[in-house]
Amino acid sequence: MTDEKETPEAAAPPQDNTITIQDFTKVELRVAKVIEANEIEGADRLLQLRVDIGSEVRQLVAGIKKSYSPEDLVGKHIVVVANLKPARLRGVESQGMLLAAQTEDGPILVSFDKDVPTGAPVK
């Protein structure tokens, strides 16, 4: 007999959310350079970004306003999912998704420690 009490998390069976390499290769990750960033009127968490992904300029909507001001973002190189089906958020079309870590203090963008060409694939 142990002194540890079983928590609901411990009692739940593990979920198998693993994917195959074929699943992963369907996701097109690209280096993008933020060329413009703006607030979306009435949105507490969302920013509208224009990003250069090498072959074209795209518009993204991202819930990163808690951690970043528009001025912080212009010129940054980030990672985006380039082949995600477009979606409308707050009436604004988003043509991809950026990658960010979720922390207690808010989202933190995935970035690079060296210069990377815009449009480079991320594997």
C-alpha positions as CSV (number, residue, x, y, z in Angstrom):
1,M,0.0,0.0,0.0
2,T,1.3,3.4,-0.9
3,D,0.6,6.9,0.5
4,E,0.1,8.3,-3.0
5,K,-3.4,9.1,-4.0
6,E,-4.5,8.4,-7.6
7,T,-5.3,11.5,-9.5
8,P,-7.7,11.6,-12.5
9,E,-4.8,12.1,-14.8
10,A,-3.1,9.0,-13.5
11,A,-6.3,7.0,-13.8
12,A,-6.9,8.0,-17.5
13,P,-5.4,5.7,-20.1
14,P,-2.7,7.3,-22.2
15,Q,-3.9,8.7,-25.5
16,D,-2.1,7.5,-28.6
17,N,-1.7,10.7,-30.6
18,T,1.5,9.5,-32.4
19,I,1.7,10.1,-36.1
20,T,3.7,8.4,-38.9
21,I,6.5,10.0,-40.8
22,Q,4.1,10.1,-43.8
23,D,1.7,12.2,-41.7
24,F,4.4,14.6,-40.7
25,T,5.7,15.1,-44.2
26,K,2.2,16.4,-45.2
27,V,2.8,19.5,-43.0
28,E,4.7,22.2,-44.9
29,L,6.7,24.3,-42.4
30,R,8.4,27.4,-43.8
31,V,10.6,30.2,-42.6
32,A,8.6,33.5,-42.9
33,K,9.6,37.1,-42.4
34,V,7.0,39.3,-40.8
35,I,6.7,42.4,-43.0
36,E,3.7,44.0,-41.3
37,A,1.7,43.5,-38.1
38,N,-1.5,45.2,-36.9
39,E,-4.0,44.9,-34.2
40,I,-7.5,43.6,-35.1
41,E,-10.2,46.0,-33.8
42,G,-12.1,44.5,-30.9
43,A,-9.8,41.4,-30.5
44,D,-8.1,41.0,-27.2
45,R,-5.6,38.3,-28.3
46,L,-5.3,38.5,-32.1
47,L,-2.9,40.2,-34.4
48,Q,-3.0,40.4,-38.2
49,L,0.4,39.7,-39.8
50,R,1.6,39.9,-43.4
51,V,4.5,37.5,-43.9
52,D,6.8,36.7,-46.7
53,I,7.2,32.9,-47.1
54,G,9.6,33.2,-50.0
55,S,7.3,32.4,-52.9
56,E,4.5,34.8,-51.9
57,V,3.2,37.2,-49.2
58,R,0.5,35.8,-46.9
59,Q,-1.9,37.1,-44.3
60,L,-2.0,35.3,-40.9
61,V,-4.1,35.9,-37.8
62,A,-2.4,34.8,-34.6
63,G,-3.4,34.8,-30.9
64,I,-0.1,36.4,-29.8
65,K,-1.1,39.9,-28.7
66,K,-0.6,39.1,-25.0
67,S,3.2,38.6,-25.7
68,Y,3.9,40.8,-28.7
69,S,3.1,44.2,-29.9
70,P,2.9,44.8,-33.7
71,E,6.2,46.7,-33.5
72,D,8.0,43.8,-31.9
73,L,7.2,41.5,-34.8
74,V,8.2,43.4,-38.0
75,G,11.4,41.9,-39.3
76,K,11.3,38.7,-37.2
77,H,11.8,35.4,-38.9
78,I,9.2,32.8,-37.7
79,V,8.0,29.4,-38.6
80,V,4.6,29.0,-40.3
81,V,2.5,26.1,-41.5
82,A,2.2,27.1,-45.2
83,N,-0.2,24.4,-46.4
84,L,-3.0,24.9,-43.8
85,K,-6.5,25.5,-45.2
86,P,-7.4,29.2,-44.9
87,A,-9.7,30.1,-42.1
88,R,-11.6,33.3,-41.0
89,L,-10.9,34.6,-37.5
90,R,-12.9,37.7,-36.4
91,G,-13.8,38.3,-40.1
92,V,-10.2,38.3,-41.3
93,E,-8.8,35.5,-43.4
94,S,-5.8,33.6,-42.1
95,Q,-3.7,31.8,-44.8
96,G,-1.6,29.7,-42.5
97,M,-0.5,29.4,-38.9
98,L,2.6,30.4,-37.0
99,L,4.3,28.2,-34.4
100,A,4.6,29.3,-30.8
101,A,5.1,27.6,-27.4
102,Q,2.2,28.1,-25.0
103,T,3.4,29.2,-21.6
104,E,1.8,30.6,-18.4
105,D,3.0,34.1,-19.5
106,G,1.6,33.7,-23.0
107,P,2.8,32.5,-26.4
108,I,6.4,32.6,-27.3
109,L,7.3,32.4,-31.0
110,V,9.5,29.7,-32.5
111,S,12.6,31.6,-33.8
112,F,16.1,31.0,-34.9
113,D,19.6,31.5,-33.4
114,K,21.2,32.2,-36.8
115,D,20.1,33.9,-40.0
116,V,17.8,31.7,-42.1
117,P,16.6,32.5,-45.6
118,T,12.9,33.4,-46.0
119,G,11.0,30.5,-47.4
120,A,13.4,27.9,-46.3
121,P,11.7,24.6,-45.4
122,V,11.7,23.5,-41.7
123,K,12.1,19.8,-41.1
